Amino acid sequence: MADISNLAGLGSDPSGEIDSSVSSASNRSLRLAEKEKRKGEADPFGLAVKYLSRVEAGTVVRGNDELERNLVRVETVALSKGLPPELITMMLDLALSLNAGTANCTRVLKFLVPATVVPQEAIVKGLSWLCVGKMPMNAQVLFVRWVLTVFDLIDRKDDLRSIYGFIFSFVTEENLCPFICHLLYLLTMREHVHPYRVRKLLDIQAKMGRQPFLTQLLALYKVFRPDLVTLSLPSRVRTGFKNHNNTWKVALSAVQRKNKGAVLVDLSLSLDLKEKPPSRKRKLHHLAIPPLSSAFDSNSNKKAFRLQELRSFKELLENIHNIELPAQMGSLLGSNLALHYLDCVQDESAFLRLNFWLGHSLQEEFLLCPVDGSSDNTSEACRFLSTILFSQQFLQEGFSSTESFLYKFLSVWDGCLLRPQILDLLSDIPLMPSFYMHKLLFEPLKQLYFTSTVFFKCSVIECLNSMLVKWLTWHSVSASEGGLDISLNSNSTMTMTLSGFMDSVMELVRFVGLLASEGLRLENCHVLLLNQTLAFYETVCDMFLKYSLPLIIMPPAGVFYPALFATDSISVDRLGYIMYRYRKNLTLAKKQEQQREQTFHISRNTYKEFNRNLQAMVNSMWNSWWCIPGSDIEIDKDLIALSKVAEPWCRFDLIHHPALFSYAIEFHQRCWPERKNVDLGSIKIGKYWNWYMEFLFNQGFDGLNNFIRTNTGHGSTLNSQEEGQPNSQP
């Protein structure tokens, strides 16, 4: 009966089964809701993003604690890790729509730090919000500044270029104009340059004055369409566009450091061309010099002589007024005849076009996509830079785009990659005002110098010596009373007074003096570094006589004394030559000063410094008295006694000096071959001293010979019949 009753119960009303299934589904929904709640509590950032994506116009902002709490959560993540592309789009739309209020608009823009790339669609949509008219001007300016800051992180730019005219319409806004011009400069292509846009920029320039940002944009327009921009423009504008990324600089740097691997990979992928094969190996797109090719159809009726048709210099001269510039100005670098044409015609638009192409190539291949160090890429980059060097030496002036590239590249250079080419290019940098030199040149070089090998230090000193020679040569050839060309570039209109030129030279010499002094101390007076330093001061000591520059700068003690007490004879001889030339320059300067033939005045401290060095050198090498009381090298007598060196006062004379000791030994052996004991003191007796001086100077020590003859009256040419004491007894 029990079994039957149970079966009957199972086969009774089915409503119980339905109620059971409904209850089970309800419990499942509750479990899912609870799970979602726990997940939300574990991911507050996700909830914050979800909340902010639902904020609509008219949302109460003041006193809205929930809005504030979610903004803080997103802001914290953005400033620490950066935001992914989809959140960049969402947050940018939230800010510019003003759905979260005007104050939160600028707040969101300030923490909008991308973790990888910025979608182009977000920028296009953001620019469309500028037309609504309800966004305050400070928010509009901040948005355009943000676009400029992240411009290199935008994944594509084709749609941005398609709305070039829309962006251009904002140049009439006075507050936006500097930033819009910068954005247009980054987007401009040849098809964007039209007469009405040139006229508009010229009208704005007439109202606002010759502003650098307008001049820079017009200069770029002239590169593409020289026929439309007839205004005379400088070949380079140093402060055309200012750096506007200060608001995001710290946050971007922090995110780049934390996400270094992922960010760099994403950036490299986003900047690749679509035709590029999916390979991690870097391909060089711009480092090959393009062949000469016509800018016009070969069937055109235009009467022009194409550069690629030139075969001789005679043909160039016969057709110089009918020469047609090539389609790609970079091809000029691969042709001697083309460089001849560029040098003879001095066409400003040609230089602008060439600088634009060269600047773009250097920027893309060395800054945005650095050389990976493989042999193929390095050799190709080496050939490219060598071609630029050849062209600059051919034209005897540097390209402004190369100069700008070097200033940027020095801050990321490791000091090893393409070192000879980079340093050779660096030596071609034209003269610049002294207040630019510290930031653009000295600071990055100083960091590399003190953290590199002694051979790199030698290369830097050699590079700066070559730079100084080129500056001084330009001054001696081209300087006129009252002013001279600052850029060593025939296309530049920037000038500098003689005093400004002297200030720049003085800063360079002092900077090298600092590098050399500290470098010699760190490298234990390495002989190669010491000789490179003395080569530099061989240039410095003759600036007045050889280059007609009224400036005399003495070497610092950190250079003079290591050379005076050097263990190699070449360094000592070079120091003797340097001191001899300093005396010549100072003597002539003093003479002209007394005769009032010059308007400048050599500082009395310069004479004092020279006399102090001269006294130290003569006393140590000639008078056998190297430790002078009150001098830079005064040493306590008790300390000298502890060394237990016999007759320490004569250890650096012409006989016992470490650099000349071997010559004294050789002379002693020749004079007294039968002696077993060496007595170098006998060299100073009678005629032997004259013979020793003649022997020493016949070894090729012309610098020491001139120094001794000028300062002591004892030269290498002596009376062979003289039997007594020399003219100046040591």
C-alpha positions, 0 to 999 in steps of 0.5 A: 500500500505504501508503494502504491500511495507513493506512486499515486503521489508522484502522479498527482497534480503537476502544479507542484513541479512547476512551483519547484522549477520557478523557485529554482530559477528565482534562486539562481537569479539571486545567486547571479545577482549576489555574484555580480554584487560581490564582483562589483565590490571587488572591482570598484574601478569597473563600477566607476567606469560603468557609472560615468558612462551613464552620466547624462546632461542635466546630472546634478554635480554640486553635492553629488558624492557618488559622482565625485567618488567615481571620478576619484577612482578613475583619476587614481587609475589614470594617473598611475596606470593610464587609461585604455583606448576605449576609456579615453574615448568615453571620458573625453566625451564625458568631459567635452559634453559638459555632462559632468559640469564645467569644472569636471571638464578641465579636471578630466582633461588633466588626468586623461593619460593614455596607457597605450594609444589614443583612438583617432575617432575620439579626437575627431569627436572631441573637435566636433564639440568645439562647435557646440559653443557651450564649452568655455575657452580655457577648456577648449585650449586645454583640449587642443593642448592635450591633443598636441601632447598625445599627437604621437600616440594617435593610432591613425591620422587620415580622418584628422587630415580629412577635416583639415579645413574644419580645424583651420577655421579655428585660427581666427580664435585669438586664444586658440590660434597658437595651438591650432597653428601647431596642430595644423603644422603637424597635419599639413600636406601639400594638398592642404595649402590653398591661396585662401588659407595663405591669405587668411594667415597673412591677415591674422599676422597683420592683426597680431603681428609677426608671431612665431607660430604663424611664421612657422606655419607659413614657412611650411606652406612655403615649403609645399607651395613657394608660389603662394607664399611670397613673404620673406621668411627665416629658414628656421624659427627657434621658438616657433611652437612652445612645449605644451605638455607640462600638465601631463608630463609627470603622469605620462612619464610615470605611465611610460615607465610602468608600462614600458614594454606594453606601451612601446609594443603598442606604439610601434604597432600603431605607427606602422604602415599598413603595407608593412609585413608582420615582422618585429625586425625594424625596416628603414623607410626613409634612410635611402637617398631617393634618386633624382626624379622630375616633379612634372610629367616628362611629356609636359610642355614646361621648358625646364632642364631636369637635374637628372639630365646634368652630366657636367658642371658646364651644363649646369652653368649653361642651364642654371636659370632653367633648372627644375627642382626634383620631386623629392628634395632629399635626392639633392644629397646624392648628387654633387652637381645638385649640391653645386646648384643648391650652393650657387642659386641659394633658393630659400624655398629649396632649402626649406623643402630640403630641411623639411624632408631631412627633418622628417627622415631623421625624426621618423628613423632615429627618434620615433623608430630608433635603430635596433643595433643590427648590422644591416640597419646600422650600416644603412644609418651610417651611410645616410648620416655620412651622406649628410656630412658630405653634403654639409662639408660640400656646402660649408654649412649645416642644415637647420633640420640636422641641428634640431634633430641633434638637440633632441637626439642627444637627450636619448643617445647612449653615446655608442650608436653611430658615434663618429657620425653623430659627433661629426654632425655635432661639430657642424652645429653653428654658433648659438647664443650662450643661453641656449648652449647650456640647455641644448648642448652642454647638459646632455653632453655632460651626462654622457661624458661623465658616464662613458669611457675615456675614449668617448671623452677623447671623442667629445673633446675632439668634437668640441675642438672642431666646433670651435675651429669652425666658429673661429674660422667663420669669424675670421673670414666673415665677421664685420665690425658691429655684427656677424651671422650667428648661424654660419648659414647663408639662408639665416637672417639671425645676427649676433654682435661681437660681444655676443659671439665672444660670450658664446666662445667663452662659454664653450671654452670654459665648458671644455675646461670643466670637462677636461679637468674632471675627466683627467681627475676621473681617468687618472690623467690618461695620456690620450685624454690629456693630449686631446685636451692640449690640442683644444688649448692649442686652438684657444691660445691662438684665438687673437693672433690666428683668428683675430678674436680679441679674447684670451682664456687661460687653461684651468689648473686642472689642465695646466698642472697635469700637463706640466707634470705629465709622464709623456714628453709629447704632453710636456712639449705641447704645453711648452708650445701653448705657453709660448703662443699665449705669450705671443698673443698677450704681448701683441694684445698689450702692445695694441692696447698701449698704442690704442689700436683696439677698442677691447681690453684684456682683463688684468686677471688674465695676465696674472693667471698667465704669469702665475702659470709661467712662473710655475713652469719656469721655476720647476723646469729651469730653476729646479724649484717647483714648490713655490710658497703661496702657489697652487702647488705648494706642499707642506715641507713635512709631507715632502719629508715623509716621501724620502725623495732626495732633492725633491725640489729638482725632480721636475727640471729638464733633467729629472722630469719624468717625461725627459728622464730617459733622454737625460740617461741617454745623453749621460751614456753618450758623454760618459760611456765608461762610467758605471754610476750615473751622475745626472748632476754632471750634465749641468756643469759647463759645456755639457749643459749646452750640449744637453740642451742642443741634444734635447731640442734636436729630439723634436721638442720645438714647443719646449725649445720656443718656450725656453728660448722666449722665457730664458734666452737660452735657445737651441742654437748655441755658439759651438766655441763657447767653453764657459757657462751658458747664457742662463745658468739653471 
